[in-house]
Amino acid sequence: MEREQPPLGSARVTSAIAASVTRPRFSASTRSTWRRWRDRFFFVLFFASVAIGILGLAALVIDVMTDGLGALDFSFLNSYPSRHAEESGIRAALFGTIWITVGTAAFAIPIGVGTAIFLEEFAPDHWAVRLVQLNISNLAGVPSIIYGILGLALFVQAFALDRSVLAGSLTMTLLVLPIVIIVSQEAIKAVPEEFRDAAFALGANRWQVVKTVVLPQAIPGIMSGIILALSRAVGEAAPMLMISSLVFLTFIPSSPNDRFTVLPVQIFNWVSLPQPGFQAVASAGIIILLAVLLSLNSIAIWIRNRYQTRY
């Protein structure tokens, strides 16, 4: 007589029970110890990553300060470039940087802020508007040398502006314009919708709401973003190498049509020279450029913390 086989389902249950009995079990204390060690490992890993970055940056700054402080004096700030390191100065590049920064701000601020207001407050929810928004976001990540090539082909050659302050300002405007638009949009989005609804309830039209409600609340965020965008323009060398390419400029630009040079281009030239004396001069120029950039960033942070309202 054949032995009766157990049902298939009961066999699966039996095997599952056997597996659970033979499987090693970890106590609660073991799991807690493992989590603590894992947390400590990642804490040490992240702390080491931050420490390496800070120490590397500190080493670079100390090296630049050590080499450049000896060459940094009033004569350096008030002299023009020279073929002799001890006679070289940064006067032309400093004033050229001021010209480019002011010109870039004059073009980028009204165009960028106006575009942001239109996209956020007036533009319809249409696929074409979304396409424009996508392209603006993509343009913010384009390498700066591409803008330099575009400025060379468009402003210097096609528009015959020559290698002037105006051509450089327009080129840097193309570079920072996507950033200005994006930060302005974010500042406008941060204004609560209830403010707009209250203004509409009082009978204001769309432009009155933007002018009297949205912009006053968004201005601090817009201004801090604009300053950060301009600080990027100050530190860019690649576009200006394409537009200016002058390193021995012995005059200060007096009009937008004059030739120019800027701090990053002048520093790049000094670093590439073989004479040892120019390394100290380049370090002094880097100190000036760092001071300008840190000042702009500090102003942007102060404006944001001082005037921005939290909702």
C-alpha positions in Angstrom: 0.0 0.0 0.0 1.5 3.4 -1.1 2.3 6.0 1.6 0.1 9.1 1.4 2.1 12.2 0.3 1.6 15.5 2.1 -0.1 18.3 0.2 2.2 20.6 -1.7 1.2 23.6 0.3 2.1 22.0 3.6 5.5 21.0 2.2 6.3 24.6 1.4 5.2 25.7 4.9 7.5 23.0 6.4 10.5 24.1 4.3 9.9 27.8 5.2 9.8 26.9 8.9 13.0 24.9 8.6 14.7 27.7 6.8 13.7 30.2 9.5 15.0 27.9 12.2 18.4 27.4 10.6 18.8 31.0 9.5 21.1 33.0 11.8 19.4 35.6 13.9 20.9 38.9 15.0 20.0 40.3 18.3 18.8 43.9 18.7 22.1 44.9 20.4 24.0 43.5 17.4 22.0 45.5 14.9 22.3 48.7 17.1 26.1 48.2 17.2 26.2 47.8 13.4 24.2 51.0 12.9 26.5 52.9 15.2 29.6 51.7 13.4 28.1 52.5 10.1 27.1 56.1 11.2 30.6 56.6 12.5 32.2 55.4 9.3 30.2 57.8 7.1 30.7 60.7 9.6 34.5 60.1 9.4 34.3 59.8 5.6 32.3 63.0 5.1 34.4 64.9 7.6 37.6 63.8 5.9 36.2 64.9 2.5 35.4 68.4 3.9 38.7 68.6 5.7 40.7 67.7 2.6 38.9 70.3 0.5 39.4 73.0 3.2 43.0 72.2 3.8 43.7 72.2 0.0 42.1 75.5 -0.4 43.9 76.9 2.6 47.2 75.7 1.3 46.6 77.4 -2.1 45.6 80.7 -0.3 48.6 80.6 1.9 50.9 79.9 -1.0 49.4 82.8 -3.0 49.6 85.1 0.0 53.3 84.2 0.7 54.3 84.9 -2.9 52.1 87.9 -3.5 52.1 90.1 -0.4 55.7 91.2 -1.1 54.7 92.7 -4.5 51.4 94.1 -3.3 51.7 97.9 -2.7 50.4 101.2 -4.1 52.8 101.2 -6.9 51.5 97.8 -8.1 47.9 99.1 -8.1 48.8 102.4 -9.8 51.2 101.0 -12.5 50.6 99.6 -16.0 51.9 96.2 -17.2 55.6 96.1 -18.2 58.1 93.7 -19.5 59.9 94.0 -16.2 58.3 92.3 -13.3 59.4 94.9 -10.7 57.7 97.6 -12.8 54.5 95.8 -13.7 51.1 96.9 -12.3 47.5 96.1 -12.5 46.0 99.6 -13.1 44.7 98.9 -16.6 43.2 95.5 -15.8 41.5 96.8 -12.7 39.8 99.7 -14.5 39.0 97.4 -17.4 37.3 95.0 -15.0 35.2 97.8 -13.6 34.2 98.9 -17.1 33.1 95.3 -18.0 31.3 94.8 -14.8 29.3 98.1 -15.1 28.5 97.4 -18.7 27.4 93.8 -18.0 25.2 95.0 -15.2 23.6 97.7 -17.5 22.6 95.1 -20.0 21.9 92.0 -17.9 19.8 93.5 -15.1 16.9 95.1 -17.1 16.8 92.2 -19.6 17.1 89.5 -17.1 14.7 90.9 -14.5 12.2 91.8 -17.2 12.3 88.3 -18.7 11.8 86.8 -15.3 8.8 89.0 -14.6 7.3 88.1 -17.9 7.8 84.4 -17.5 6.5 84.2 -14.0 3.7 86.8 -14.0 2.5 87.3 -17.6 3.4 84.4 -19.8 0.6 81.8 -20.4 1.0 78.2 -19.6 2.0 77.1 -23.1 4.5 74.6 -24.5 6.5 77.4 -26.2 7.0 79.1 -22.8 8.1 75.9 -21.2 10.5 75.4 -24.1 12.0 78.8 -23.5 12.3 78.1 -19.8 14.1 74.8 -20.5 16.6 76.5 -22.8 17.3 79.2 -20.3 18.1 76.5 -17.7 20.4 74.7 -20.2 22.2 77.9 -21.1 23.2 78.4 -17.5 25.4 75.3 -17.7 27.1 76.1 -21.1 30.9 76.4 -20.7 32.1 80.0 -20.7 34.4 79.6 -23.7 31.4 78.9 -25.9 30.1 82.4 -25.0 33.5 83.8 -25.8 33.4 82.2 -29.3 29.9 83.5 -29.8 30.8 87.0 -28.8 33.8 87.0 -31.1 31.7 85.9 -34.1 28.7 88.0 -33.3 29.8 91.3 -31.7 33.4 91.6 -32.8 33.1 90.4 -36.4 29.4 90.5 -37.4 28.5 93.8 -35.6 32.0 95.2 -36.2 32.3 96.4 -32.6 36.0 95.5 -32.6 37.6 94.2 -29.4 36.1 96.9 -27.3 34.6 97.3 -23.9 31.1 97.2 -25.5 31.8 93.9 -27.2 33.2 92.5 -23.9 30.2 93.7 -21.9 27.7 92.2 -24.4 29.6 88.9 -24.3 29.6 88.7 -20.5 25.9 89.7 -20.6 25.2 86.5 -22.6 27.1 84.6 -20.0 25.3 85.9 -16.9 21.9 86.5 -18.4 20.6 82.9 -17.8 21.7 83.1 -14.2 20.1 86.5 -13.6 16.8 85.2 -15.1 16.8 82.0 -13.0 17.6 83.7 -9.7 15.0 86.4 -10.4 12.4 83.8 -11.1 13.2 82.0 -7.9 12.9 85.3 -5.9 9.5 86.1 -7.6 8.2 82.6 -6.9 9.1 83.0 -3.2 6.5 85.8 -2.8 3.4 84.2 -1.3 0.4 83.8 -3.6 -1.8 85.3 -0.9 -0.2 88.7 -1.4 -1.2 88.7 -5.0 -4.7 87.6 -4.2 -5.1 90.4 -1.7 -4.0 93.0 -4.2 -6.3 91.6 -6.9 -9.2 91.7 -4.4 -8.6 95.4 -3.9 -9.0 96.0 -7.6 -5.4 96.2 -8.8 -4.5 95.0 -12.3 -1.7 92.6 -13.1 1.0 95.2 -13.6 0.0 97.1 -10.4 0.3 93.8 -8.4 3.8 93.2 -9.9 5.0 96.8 -9.3 3.6 97.3 -5.8 3.5 93.8 -4.3 5.7 91.3 -6.0 8.8 93.4 -6.8 9.3 95.0 -3.4 9.2 91.6 -1.8 11.5 90.0 -4.4 14.1 92.7 -4.8 16.4 91.4 -2.0 16.6 88.0 -3.6 17.0 89.5 -7.0 19.8 91.8 -6.0 21.8 89.1 -4.2 21.5 86.8 -7.3 22.6 89.7 -9.6 25.7 90.3 -7.5 26.6 86.7 -7.5 26.1 86.6 -11.3 28.3 89.6 -11.7 31.0 88.0 -9.5 31.1 85.2 -11.9 31.6 87.7 -14.8 34.5 89.3 -12.9 36.3 86.0 -12.5 35.9 84.6 -16.0 39.0 84.5 -18.2 38.0 82.4 -21.2 35.5 84.7 -22.8 37.7 87.7 -22.3 40.7 85.9 -23.8 38.6 85.5 -27.0 37.4 89.2 -27.0 40.2 91.2 -25.5 43.5 89.2 -25.7 45.4 92.3 -24.6 47.9 92.0 -21.7 50.2 95.0 -22.2 47.6 97.8 -22.1 49.1 101.1 -21.0 46.0 103.2 -20.8 42.6 103.2 -19.1 39.5 102.8 -21.3 37.7 106.1 -21.5 34.7 105.0 -23.6 32.8 101.8 -24.5 34.6 101.7 -27.8 38.1 101.5 -26.3 40.3 98.4 -26.1 40.6 96.8 -22.6 42.0 94.1 -20.5 40.7 92.5 -17.3 42.1 91.0 -14.1 41.8 87.3 -15.1 43.4 87.8 -18.5 46.3 89.8 -17.0 46.9 87.2 -14.3 46.8 84.4 -16.9 49.5 86.2 -18.9 51.8 86.7 -15.9 51.5 83.1 -14.8 52.5 81.9 -18.3 55.7 84.0 -18.4 58.9 82.2 -17.6 60.6 84.9 -15.5 60.4 84.1 -11.8 59.6 87.7 -10.9 56.2 87.5 -12.7 55.1 84.7 -10.4 55.0 87.0 -7.5 53.3 89.7 -9.6 50.7 87.1 -10.6 50.1 86.1 -7.0 49.5 89.8 -6.1 47.0 90.0 -8.9 45.2 86.9 -7.6 45.0 88.5 -4.1 43.3 91.6 -5.7 40.9 89.4 -7.7 40.1 87.3 -4.6 39.4 90.4 -2.6 37.0 91.7 -5.3 35.1 88.4 -5.5 34.9 87.9 -1.7 33.6 91.5 -1.4 30.9 90.9 -3.9 29.9 87.6 -2.3 29.8 89.2 1.1 27.6 92.0 -0.1 25.2 89.5 -1.7 25.0 87.5 1.6 24.5 90.7 3.6 21.6 91.8 1.3 20.0 88.4 1.5 20.2 88.2 5.3 19.3 91.8 5.9 16.3 92.4 3.7 14.9 89.0 2.7 11.6 88.2 4.5 10.9 84.7 5.5 7.4 83.4 5.1 
